[in-house]
Amino acid sequence: MTHILICDNNPVQSAYLQEQIEALFPDNFTIATCSSSEGLRAETAQQAPDIVLMDVLLGKENGIELAKEMFPRSSGVVWLPLKEA
């Protein structure tokens, strides 16, 4: 089963994304959430994600640079940057 990791320091945004994915694609994905770069590292160590939806601003860290470091193109992980409007 495809594993999605949502990393956003806005809990409302994370919950909304998780709810929408579960409503549109019931029983197709496992979903984990985290709210920081530390959480991202811990969740990734626990179970490698197939898809990562990640905020571009994660506190002190730049989400895009963090994603490039953790999920290089050769990893096969799809990551999509998120930004609040």
C-alpha positions, 0 to 999 in steps of 0.5 A: 500500500502506498504510504503518504507523509504529510508534514505541515506545521499548521495542524488544520492544514494537515488534518484537512489534507488527510481528510480529503485524501481519505475521503477521495481514496478510501483504503488506498493509502496509509497516511502519517502526519508530522509538524516539524523537520524532526518529526519528518526525520522520525516518521521517515525512519519509522516507515519510508514514505512513497509520497510526501506533502510538505510545507515549504516553511517548517520553522527554522528549516526550508522545506524545499532544501530539507526535501532535496536532502532527504528525498533526492531524485534517485530515492523514488519518493515523490514530494510535493511542496505546500504553501499557505495562501 
